[in-house]
Amino acid sequence: MRPDQPGGHSVGRSAANVDSRGDRPALSRDEGYALLANRRRRYVIDDLHDRDEPVGLGLLAERVAAWEHDVPLAAVDSGQRKSVYTSLLQTHLPKLEAAGIVTYDADRKVVALAPSADALERYAASRSNDAWYRYYFVGSVLGGLLLVTTWLGAIPLGRVGGLVNESLIVALFALVTLGYLLRGGGWEPGALGRR
């Protein structure tokens, strides 16, 4: 029996898994992550998120190319723009449109964020919601304990105590920050934290 026939089984989407408008099955977690797995699609979604109106495909391709090559919009060359334009048209926009995230008007060559695009927000948030705040919290607690114990005289550091404490605390936070950045925790422009 086929999955789309009564009594059949489907993977990822079910009748109980329908978006708030009720006309399209809601994205499964795997589908949401798959859509966000590609940097170009994240750039498209971020760019459209920042606008209240449809964007021309040419301008969208130019903006994505500028982000990809880390250059100002005016510095994007025709080869970079064409490469992005082609991949958006042939690959990324069809995927995003099929998932109900964007709408693409082929006659006018404009792209807009669909109302159901908000469904991706929870996947984007969970992608960037790592445990680094815990490391910073532990660093704060350890730094505070070091200061309190030195202030109470439990750790005799003499006249250099303040400088040693300050240096240890700064070094602790520098290490945590370095670890965060090395693991890809830095932010790029955009609401969804393109990574």
Secondary structure, 3 states (H helix, E strand, C coil): CCCCCCCCCCCCCCCCCECCCCCCECCCHHHHHHHHCCHHHHHHHHHHHCCCCCEEHHHHHHHHHHHHHCCCHHHCCHHHHHHHHHHHHHHHHHHHHHCCCEEEECCCCEEEECHHHHHHHHHHHHHHCCCHHHHHHHHHHHHHHHHHHHHCCCCCCHHHHHHHHHHHHHHHHHHHHHHHHHCCCCCCCCCCCCC
